[in-house]
Amino acid sequence: MPFAQLVVGPPGSGKSTYCDGMHQFMNAIHRKCSVVNLDPANDHTSYPAALDIRDLVTLDEIMASDELGPNGGVLFALEELEHNFEWLQDGLKQLGGQVELFTHHSSLRNIFFRLEKLGYRLVVLHLVDSHSLTLPSLYISSLLLSLRSMLQLDLPHLNVLTKIDKLSSYPPRPFNLDFYTEVQELSYLLPHLQAENPGRLGSEKFEGLNKAICELVQDFQLVSFETLAVENKRSMMGLLRAIDRASGYAFGPAEGANETVWQIAMGEGAGAEMDIMDVQERWIDRKDELDELEEKEWEEEGRWRKGQSGIEGQVEAGEELPSNRNEQVDNGNEDEDEELASMIAEAKKAKDSGIKVVRKS
């Protein structure tokens, strides 16, 4: 059974960077992965696209022939893809940022539903730049956009705060990170929202509107956020675990068909994931200190691997091994390596199963 991540989000949220990083990470853990580009306006991709909508239709052609602007051209291209769904279906068989596209227009949703009928297990990844946490108005806008996309697409859904490793360089926030990821008690945000622009957002006219919007988001109780630092191995592992649970991959034969759902959910490596307080400490409270520590660990690991290569050379040459070589690595690295090894082992068990990363702006 094929699995797919449907990557959506506003411009600048890191969709291309995520697809490139996840593609490399999946290859590293030996899980089959193909990237499909469904954005006709994306002329330059940093990842190898196994299937590209630009082979069917290009934005320049649409704008020239139908006299449409960029936004109308992208919508037209998706309608063209919906009408030529067989092209996508045949292309997928051969395989091993505009927000309006997934919040108001139906073509993308219809395409996803038809993929479901073909047997794909889909999960939507809605990426949001963590810079949105710097202003209450930006954060509320991101919440509304996330909620709207969840209701419109009507699929298993994860909202992800990207570029979390940059958060410490942004202006300080009135609350800890868990306030923003858990999306609870938004009423505490109202005074800060009014203080952001007292002349406008602080007026009586907008005070009631701000309160109503916060209550709307809370009443649905749907929106929450995962976090991601795409260049950090542990962060990528944690997010992939969440994606696997949302798509059902974690509960399939890749992780033991004879185990119960509870055993799988609490299986080996689950305790090694970073909770939100770990993320707060790693990327905000002690970022500089832990960056320096991590750099030293990388250097130590590099020296250790280089030493191991020398030892292997001595074995091949029949030389006597030194008795006092250092065989220990940092405990934190051991945990990460064990978790990575666990994911690699799971992927190898599923010889004909894997994640197809489907990119869409």
DAJOQUI-V645339 format. One record per backbone hydrogen bond with DSSP energy under -0.5 kcal/mol. NH is the residue of the N-H (numbers start at 1). CO is the residue of the C=O. Records with the same first field share a line. If there is no record, write none. Layout:
NH=CO ; CO
This chain:
3=354
4=121
5=356
6=4 ; 123
7=5 ; 358
8=6 ; 125
10=127
11=97
13=10
18=14
19=15
20=16
21=17
22=18
23=19
24=20
25=21
26=22
27=23
28=24
29=25
30=27
31=26
35=48
36=357
37=35 ; 51
38=36 ; 359
40=38
42=39
43=41
49=47
50=35 ; 48
51=35
53=37
55=52
56=53
57=53
59=40
62=58
63=59
64=60
65=61
66=62
67=63
73=69
74=70
75=71
76=72
77=73
78=74
79=75
80=76
81=77
82=78
83=79
84=80
85=82
87=84
88=84
89=85
90=86
91=87
92=88
93=89
94=90 ; 91
95=92
98=361
99=97
101=98
102=99
103=99
104=100
105=100
110=106
111=107
112=108
113=109
114=110
115=111
116=112
117=113
118=114 ; 115
119=116
120=115
121=2
122=120
123=4
124=156
125=6
126=124 ; 158
127=8 ; 125
128=160
130=162
132=129
133=130
134=131
135=132
139=135
140=136
141=137
142=138
143=139
144=140
145=141
146=142
147=143
148=144
149=145
150=146
151=147
152=148
153=149
154=150
158=124
159=224
160=126
161=226
162=128 ; 160
164=228
166=163
167=164
168=283
169=166
170=167
179=176
180=176 ; 177
181=177
182=178
183=179
184=179
188=185
189=186
190=186 ; 187
193=189
194=190
195=191
196=192
197=193
198=195
200=197
201=197
202=197
203=200
207=203
208=204
209=205
210=206
211=207
212=208
213=209
214=210
215=211
216=212
217=213
218=214
219=215
220=216
221=217
222=217
225=181
226=159
228=161
230=228
232=229
233=231
236=232
237=233
238=234
239=235
240=236
241=237
242=238
243=239
244=240
245=241
246=242
247=243
248=244
249=244
250=244
251=248
252=249
255=252
256=253
259=256
264=260
265=261
266=262
267=264
270=267
272=269
273=270
279=275
280=276
281=277
282=278
283=279
284=280
285=280
286=281
290=286
291=287
292=288
293=289
294=290
295=291
296=292
297=293
298=294
299=295
300=296
301=297
302=298
303=299
304=300
305=301
306=302
307=303
308=304
309=305
310=306
311=307
312=308
313=309
314=310
315=311
316=312
317=313
318=314 ; 315
319=314
325=322
327=325
334=330
335=331
336=332
337=333
338=334
339=335
340=336
341=337
342=338
343=339
344=340
345=341
346=342
347=343
348=344
349=345
350=346
351=349
353=350
355=32
356=3
357=34 ; 355
358=5 ; 356
359=36 ; 357
360=7
